Amino acid sequence: MMLLWIPLLFLIPFGFIWMMRSNAVGDGCCGMNHASTATPQGVSSGAEPMEILRQRLARGEITSAEYEEIRRRSVR
């Protein structure tokens, strides 16, 4: 009977540490990913829209034609 408690004594602290580490990484509650709070990589949260547009073009996320169209729309 005593042998059944030994694995349980190791699993409880391991599970507690695992839950605390998963929250510290930023997964959110219950392992849900809160993508709406994250900023895109390489973009500061206070960047101007045109700077973000230039950075997206530099990273290859948008083409030159898309860049020009978005820039024309935002200037109006």
Backbone atoms as SQL, in Angstrom:
CREATE TABLE atoms (id INTEGER PRIMARY KEY, chain TEXT, resi INTEGER, resn TEXT, atom TEXT, x REAL, y REAL, z REAL);
INSERT INTO atoms VALUES
  (1, 'A', 1, 'MET', 'N', 0.818, -1.196, 0.000),
  (2, 'A', 1, 'MET', 'CA', 0.000, 0.000, 0.000),
  (3, 'A', 1, 'MET', 'C', 0.865, 1.265, 0.000),
  (4, 'A', 2, 'MET', 'N', 1.968, 1.201, 0.720),
  (5, 'A', 2, 'MET', 'CA', 2.867, 2.345, 0.787),
  (6, 'A', 2, 'MET', 'C', 3.486, 2.655, -0.573),
  (7, 'A', 3, 'LEU', 'N', 3.705, 1.624, -1.384),
  (8, 'A', 3, 'LEU', 'CA', 4.308, 1.822, -2.697),
  (9, 'A', 3, 'LEU', 'C', 3.417, 2.633, -3.633),
  (10, 'A', 4, 'LEU', 'N', 2.121, 2.630, -3.433),
  (11, 'A', 4, 'LEU', 'CA', 1.213, 3.399, -4.274),
  (12, 'A', 4, 'LEU', 'C', 1.316, 4.900, -4.012),
  (13, 'A', 5, 'TRP', 'N', 1.729, 5.299, -2.833),
  (14, 'A', 5, 'TRP', 'CA', 1.841, 6.715, -2.491),
  (15, 'A', 5, 'TRP', 'C', 3.115, 7.356, -3.033),
  (16, 'A', 6, 'ILE', 'N', 4.147, 6.568, -3.269),
  (17, 'A', 6, 'ILE', 'CA', 5.430, 7.126, -3.728),
  (18, 'A', 6, 'ILE', 'C', 5.293, 7.831, -5.075),
  (19, 'A', 7, 'PRO', 'N', 4.685, 7.224, -6.107),
  (20, 'A', 7, 'PRO', 'CA', 4.525, 7.956, -7.374),
  (21, 'A', 7, 'PRO', 'C', 3.653, 9.199, -7.216),
  (22, 'A', 8, 'LEU', 'N', 2.634, 9.111, -6.383),
  (23, 'A', 8, 'LEU', 'CA', 1.757, 10.250, -6.166),
  (24, 'A', 8, 'LEU', 'C', 2.509, 11.419, -5.532),
  (25, 'A', 9, 'LEU', 'N', 3.405, 11.139, -4.630),
  (26, 'A', 9, 'LEU', 'CA', 4.188, 12.196, -3.989),
  (27, 'A', 9, 'LEU', 'C', 5.113, 12.908, -4.974),
  (28, 'A', 10, 'PHE', 'N', 5.516, 12.234, -6.029),
  (29, 'A', 10, 'PHE', 'CA', 6.358, 12.862, -7.045),
  (30, 'A', 10, 'PHE', 'C', 5.522, 13.585, -8.104),
  (31, 'A', 11, 'LEU', 'N', 4.344, 13.063, -8.417),
  (32, 'A', 11, 'LEU', 'CA', 3.512, 13.645, -9.460),
  (33, 'A', 11, 'LEU', 'C', 2.874, 14.962, -9.045),
  (34, 'A', 12, 'ILE', 'N', 2.492, 15.111, -7.803),
  (35, 'A', 12, 'ILE', 'CA', 1.836, 16.339, -7.350),
  (36, 'A', 12, 'ILE', 'C', 2.766, 17.550, -7.479),
  (37, 'A', 13, 'PRO', 'N', 3.993, 17.524, -6.955),
  (38, 'A', 13, 'PRO', 'CA', 4.870, 18.689, -7.139),
  (39, 'A', 13, 'PRO', 'C', 5.229, 18.920, -8.617),
  (40, 'A', 14, 'PHE', 'N', 5.433, 17.843, -9.373),
  (41, 'A', 14, 'PHE', 'CA', 5.752, 17.987, -10.789),
  (42, 'A', 14, 'PHE', 'C', 4.601, 18.674, -11.532),
  (43, 'A', 15, 'GLY', 'N', 3.375, 18.264, -11.248),
  (44, 'A', 15, 'GLY', 'CA', 2.209, 18.882, -11.887),
  (45, 'A', 15, 'GLY', 'C', 2.059, 20.334, -11.498),
  (46, 'A', 16, 'PHE', 'N', 2.305, 20.664, -10.251),
  (47, 'A', 16, 'PHE', 'CA', 2.222, 22.053, -9.795),
  (48, 'A', 16, 'PHE', 'C', 3.261, 22.920, -10.495),
  (49, 'A', 17, 'ILE', 'N', 4.484, 22.445, -10.571),
  (50, 'A', 17, 'ILE', 'CA', 5.559, 23.199, -11.241),
  (51, 'A', 17, 'ILE', 'C', 5.244, 23.359, -12.719),
  (52, 'A', 18, 'TRP', 'N', 4.735, 22.309, -13.356),
  (53, 'A', 18, 'TRP', 'CA', 4.398, 22.374, -14.773),
  (54, 'A', 18, 'TRP', 'C', 3.308, 23.413, -15.033),
  (55, 'A', 19, 'MET', 'N', 2.291, 23.472, -14.165),
  (56, 'A', 19, 'MET', 'CA', 1.218, 24.459, -14.337),
  (57, 'A', 19, 'MET', 'C', 1.737, 25.875, -14.153),
  (58, 'A', 20, 'MET', 'N', 2.613, 26.082, -13.191),
  (59, 'A', 20, 'MET', 'CA', 3.144, 27.419, -12.937),
  (60, 'A', 20, 'MET', 'C', 4.037, 27.881, -14.088),
  (61, 'A', 21, 'ARG', 'N', 4.838, 26.994, -14.633),
  (62, 'A', 21, 'ARG', 'CA', 5.725, 27.359, -15.739),
  (63, 'A', 21, 'ARG', 'C', 4.935, 27.655, -17.006),
  (64, 'A', 22, 'SER', 'N', 3.865, 26.920, -17.272),
  (65, 'A', 22, 'SER', 'CA', 3.090, 27.163, -18.482),
  (66, 'A', 22, 'SER', 'C', 2.392, 28.517, -18.410),
  (67, 'A', 23, 'ASN', 'N', 1.993, 28.966, -17.237),
  (68, 'A', 23, 'ASN', 'CA', 1.415, 30.297, -17.094),
  (69, 'A', 23, 'ASN', 'C', 2.472, 31.376, -17.204),
  (70, 'A', 24, 'ALA', 'N', 3.676, 31.116, -16.733),
  (71, 'A', 24, 'ALA', 'CA', 4.736, 32.115, -16.779),
  (72, 'A', 24, 'ALA', 'C', 5.184, 32.386, -18.202),
  (73, 'A', 25, 'VAL', 'N', 5.048, 31.413, -19.079),
  (74, 'A', 25, 'VAL', 'CA', 5.466, 31.584, -20.467),
  (75, 'A', 25, 'VAL', 'C', 4.515, 32.516, -21.201),
  (76, 'A', 26, 'GLY', 'N', 3.306, 32.653, -20.751),
  (77, 'A', 26, 'GLY', 'CA', 2.356, 33.556, -21.373),
  (78, 'A', 26, 'GLY', 'C', 1.280, 32.848, -22.154),
  (79, 'A', 27, 'ASP', 'N', 1.083, 31.574, -21.894),
  (80, 'A', 27, 'ASP', 'CA', 0.029, 30.848, -22.584),
  (81, 'A', 27, 'ASP', 'C', -1.346, 31.291, -22.118),
  (82, 'A', 28, 'GLY', 'N', -1.424, 31.863, -20.968),
  (83, 'A', 28, 'GLY', 'CA', -2.701, 32.292, -20.436),
  (84, 'A', 28, 'GLY', 'C', -3.351, 31.196, -19.620),
  (85, 'A', 29, 'CYS', 'N', -4.581, 31.414, -19.262),
  (86, 'A', 29, 'CYS', 'CA', -5.316, 30.457, -18.438),
  (87, 'A', 29, 'CYS', 'C', -5.642, 29.206, -19.235),
  (88, 'A', 30, 'CYS', 'N', -5.447, 28.081, -18.628),
  (89, 'A', 30, 'CYS', 'CA', -5.832, 26.783, -19.196),
  (90, 'A', 30, 'CYS', 'C', -5.128, 26.493, -20.517),
  (91, 'A', 31, 'GLY', 'N', -3.971, 27.071, -20.752),
  (92, 'A', 31, 'GLY', 'CA', -3.214, 26.803, -21.962),
  (93, 'A', 31, 'GLY', 'C', -3.720, 27.544, -23.183),
  (94, 'A', 32, 'MET', 'N', -4.660, 28.473, -23.002),
  (95, 'A', 32, 'MET', 'CA', -5.194, 29.213, -24.149),
  (96, 'A', 32, 'MET', 'C', -4.199, 30.283, -24.569),
  (97, 'A', 33, 'ASN', 'N', -4.016, 30.430, -25.857),
  (98, 'A', 33, 'ASN', 'CA', -3.102, 31.429, -26.385),
  (99, 'A', 33, 'ASN', 'C', -3.869, 32.720, -26.634),
  (100, 'A', 34, 'HIS', 'N', -3.440, 33.802, -26.018),
  (101, 'A', 34, 'HIS', 'CA', -4.085, 35.088, -26.183),
  (102, 'A', 34, 'HIS', 'C', -3.316, 35.890, -27.222),
  (103, 'A', 35, 'ALA', 'N', -3.567, 35.613, -28.498),
  (104, 'A', 35, 'ALA', 'CA', -2.836, 36.256, -29.580),
  (105, 'A', 35, 'ALA', 'C', -3.179, 37.730, -29.712),
  (106, 'A', 36, 'SER', 'N', -4.336, 38.139, -29.227),
  (107, 'A', 36, 'SER', 'CA', -4.737, 39.532, -29.395),
  (108, 'A', 36, 'SER', 'C', -3.881, 40.478, -28.558),
  (109, 'A', 37, 'THR', 'N', -3.216, 39.982, -27.528),
  (110, 'A', 37, 'THR', 'CA', -2.402, 40.845, -26.687),
  (111, 'A', 37, 'THR', 'C', -0.958, 40.905, -27.148),
  (112, 'A', 38, 'ALA', 'N', -0.581, 40.046, -28.070),
  (113, 'A', 38, 'ALA', 'CA', 0.810, 40.001, -28.524),
  (114, 'A', 38, 'ALA', 'C', 1.036, 40.984, -29.660),
  (115, 'A', 39, 'THR', 'N', 2.225, 41.572, -29.700),
  (116, 'A', 39, 'THR', 'CA', 2.591, 42.429, -30.812),
  (117, 'A', 39, 'THR', 'C', 3.402, 41.620, -31.804),
  (118, 'A', 40, 'PRO', 'N', 3.311, 41.928, -33.089),
  (119, 'A', 40, 'PRO', 'CA', 4.096, 41.201, -34.079),
  (120, 'A', 40, 'PRO', 'C', 5.583, 41.326, -33.795),
  (121, 'A', 41, 'GLN', 'N', 6.329, 40.327, -34.216),
  (122, 'A', 41, 'GLN', 'CA', 7.763, 40.308, -33.952),
  (123, 'A', 41, 'GLN', 'C', 8.435, 41.481, -34.659),
  (124, 'A', 42, 'GLY', 'N', 9.266, 42.198, -33.925),
  (125, 'A', 42, 'GLY', 'CA', 10.014, 43.306, -34.494),
  (126, 'A', 42, 'GLY', 'C', 9.246, 44.611, -34.541),
  (127, 'A', 43, 'VAL', 'N', 8.025, 44.652, -34.042),
  (128, 'A', 43, 'VAL', 'CA', 7.222, 45.866, -34.066),
  (129, 'A', 43, 'VAL', 'C', 6.956, 46.287, -32.634),
  (130, 'A', 44, 'SER', 'N', 7.329, 47.508, -32.314),
  (131, 'A', 44, 'SER', 'CA', 7.038, 48.000, -30.976),
  (132, 'A', 44, 'SER', 'C', 5.569, 48.391, -30.906),
  (133, 'A', 45, 'SER', 'N', 5.010, 48.373, -29.705),
  (134, 'A', 45, 'SER', 'CA', 3.579, 48.628, -29.556),
  (135, 'A', 45, 'SER', 'C', 3.205, 50.067, -29.891),
  (136, 'A', 46, 'GLY', 'N', 4.148, 51.011, -29.822),
  (137, 'A', 46, 'GLY', 'CA', 3.847, 52.405, -30.104),
  (138, 'A', 46, 'GLY', 'C', 4.295, 52.866, -31.476),
  (139, 'A', 47, 'ALA', 'N', 4.580, 51.942, -32.396),
  (140, 'A', 47, 'ALA', 'CA', 5.085, 52.303, -33.719),
  (141, 'A', 47, 'ALA', 'C', 3.986, 52.972, -34.538),
  (142, 'A', 48, 'GLU', 'N', 4.385, 53.896, -35.373),
  (143, 'A', 48, 'GLU', 'CA', 3.479, 54.578, -36.273),
  (144, 'A', 48, 'GLU', 'C', 3.039, 53.627, -37.379),
  (145, 'A', 49, 'PRO', 'N', 1.842, 53.818, -37.934),
  (146, 'A', 49, 'PRO', 'CA', 1.342, 52.919, -38.972),
  (147, 'A', 49, 'PRO', 'C', 2.265, 52.814, -40.196),
  (148, 'A', 50, 'MET', 'N', 2.829, 53.922, -40.638),
  (149, 'A', 50, 'MET', 'CA', 3.711, 53.879, -41.813),
  (150, 'A', 50, 'MET', 'C', 5.000, 53.117, -41.501),
  (151, 'A', 51, 'GLU', 'N', 5.479, 53.218, -40.271),
  (152, 'A', 51, 'GLU', 'CA', 6.675, 52.466, -39.876),
  (153, 'A', 51, 'GLU', 'C', 6.376, 50.971, -39.869),
  (154, 'A', 52, 'ILE', 'N', 5.207, 50.606, -39.372),
  (155, 'A', 52, 'ILE', 'CA', 4.800, 49.200, -39.389),
  (156, 'A', 52, 'ILE', 'C', 4.712, 48.707, -40.823),
  (157, 'A', 53, 'LEU', 'N', 4.152, 49.536, -41.701),
  (158, 'A', 53, 'LEU', 'CA', 4.032, 49.174, -43.117),
  (159, 'A', 53, 'LEU', 'C', 5.410, 48.957, -43.742),
  (160, 'A', 54, 'ARG', 'N', 6.348, 49.853, -43.445),
  (161, 'A', 54, 'ARG', 'CA', 7.722, 49.702, -43.968),
  (162, 'A', 54, 'ARG', 'C', 8.386, 48.434, -43.446),
  (163, 'A', 55, 'GLN', 'N', 8.167, 48.136, -42.179),
  (164, 'A', 55, 'GLN', 'CA', 8.753, 46.930, -41.593),
  (165, 'A', 55, 'GLN', 'C', 8.165, 45.670, -42.221),
  (166, 'A', 56, 'ARG', 'N', 6.866, 45.674, -42.487),
  (167, 'A', 56, 'ARG', 'CA', 6.241, 44.512, -43.131),
  (168, 'A', 56, 'ARG', 'C', 6.796, 44.314, -44.540),
  (169, 'A', 57, 'LEU', 'N', 7.027, 45.406, -45.260),
  (170, 'A', 57, 'LEU', 'CA', 7.620, 45.305, -46.591),
  (171, 'A', 57, 'LEU', 'C', 9.035, 44.753, -46.497),
  (172, 'A', 58, 'ALA', 'N', 9.794, 45.222, -45.534),
  (173, 'A', 58, 'ALA', 'CA', 11.177, 44.766, -45.364),
  (174, 'A', 58, 'ALA', 'C', 11.244, 43.287, -44.989),
  (175, 'A', 59, 'ARG', 'N', 10.289, 42.802, -44.219),
  (176, 'A', 59, 'ARG', 'CA', 10.265, 41.389, -43.832),
  (177, 'A', 59, 'ARG', 'C', 9.701, 40.496, -44.929),
  (178, 'A', 60, 'GLY', 'N', 9.122, 41.099, -45.968),
  (179, 'A', 60, 'GLY', 'CA', 8.565, 40.324, -47.066),
  (180, 'A', 60, 'GLY', 'C', 7.155, 39.850, -46.819),
  (181, 'A', 61, 'GLU', 'N', 6.483, 40.432, -45.838),
  (182, 'A', 61, 'GLU', 'CA', 5.102, 40.036, -45.550),
  (183, 'A', 61, 'GLU', 'C', 4.139, 40.573, -46.606),
  (184, 'A', 62, 'ILE', 'N', 4.480, 41.703, -47.229),
  (185, 'A', 62, 'ILE', 'CA', 3.653, 42.284, -48.277),
  (186, 'A', 62, 'ILE', 'C', 4.543, 42.603, -49.472),
  (187, 'A', 63, 'THR', 'N', 3.921, 42.714, -50.650),
  (188, 'A', 63, 'THR', 'CA', 4.669, 43.045, -51.864),
  (189, 'A', 63, 'THR', 'C', 4.758, 44.560, -52.013),
  (190, 'A', 64, 'SER', 'N', 5.564, 45.009, -52.973),
  (191, 'A', 64, 'SER', 'CA', 5.693, 46.452, -53.238),
  (192, 'A', 64, 'SER', 'C', 4.370, 47.045, -53.691),
  (193, 'A', 65, 'ALA', 'N', 3.627, 46.295, -54.504),
  (194, 'A', 65, 'ALA', 'CA', 2.326, 46.786, -54.975),
  (195, 'A', 65, 'ALA', 'C', 1.361, 46.956, -53.807),
  (196, 'A', 66, 'GLU', 'N', 1.342, 45.988, -52.891),
  (197, 'A', 66, 'GLU', 'CA', 0.483, 46.097, -51.719),
  (198, 'A', 66, 'GLU', 'C', 0.906, 47.269, -50.849),
  (199, 'A', 67, 'TYR', 'N', 2.219, 47.456, -50.721),
  (200, 'A', 67, 'TYR', 'CA', 2.749, 48.578, -49.940),
  (201, 'A', 67, 'TYR', 'C', 2.253, 49.903, -50.503),
  (202, 'A', 68, 'GLU', 'N', 2.369, 50.082, -51.824),
  (203, 'A', 68, 'GLU', 'CA', 1.953, 51.330, -52.453),
  (204, 'A', 68, 'GLU', 'C', 0.447, 51.557, -52.313),
  (205, 'A', 69, 'GLU', 'N', -0.337, 50.505, -52.468),
  (206, 'A', 69, 'GLU', 'CA', -1.793, 50.644, -52.349),
  (207, 'A', 69, 'GLU', 'C', -2.188, 51.041, -50.936),
  (208, 'A', 70, 'ILE', 'N', -1.613, 50.381, -49.947),
  (209, 'A', 70, 'ILE', 'CA', -1.928, 50.711, -48.549),
  (210, 'A', 70, 'ILE', 'C', -1.456, 52.120, -48.214),
  (211, 'A', 71, 'ARG', 'N', -0.296, 52.484, -48.716),
  (212, 'A', 71, 'ARG', 'CA', 0.245, 53.823, -48.446),
  (213, 'A', 71, 'ARG', 'C', -0.666, 54.891, -49.048),
  (214, 'A', 72, 'ARG', 'N', -1.142, 54.658, -50.304),
  (215, 'A', 72, 'ARG', 'CA', -2.051, 55.615, -50.941),
  (216, 'A', 72, 'ARG', 'C', -3.348, 55.748, -50.161),
  (217, 'A', 73, 'ARG', 'N', -3.891, 54.631, -49.679),
  (218, 'A', 73, 'ARG', 'CA', -5.138, 54.675, -48.924),
  (219, 'A', 73, 'ARG', 'C', -4.974, 55.392, -47.590),
  (220, 'A', 74, 'SER', 'N', -3.833, 55.250, -46.962),
  (221, 'A', 74, 'SER', 'CA', -3.638, 55.835, -45.630),
  (222, 'A', 74, 'SER', 'C', -3.321, 57.330, -45.698),
  (223, 'A', 75, 'VAL', 'N', -2.823, 57.811, -46.840),
  (224, 'A', 75, 'VAL', 'CA', -2.466, 59.223, -46.971),
  (225, 'A', 75, 'VAL', 'C', -3.716, 60.089, -47.080),
  (226, 'A', 76, 'ARG', 'N', -4.786, 59.558, -47.636),
  (227, 'A', 76, 'ARG', 'CA', -6.022, 60.332, -47.836),
  (228, 'A', 76, 'ARG', 'C', -6.599, 60.829, -46.574);
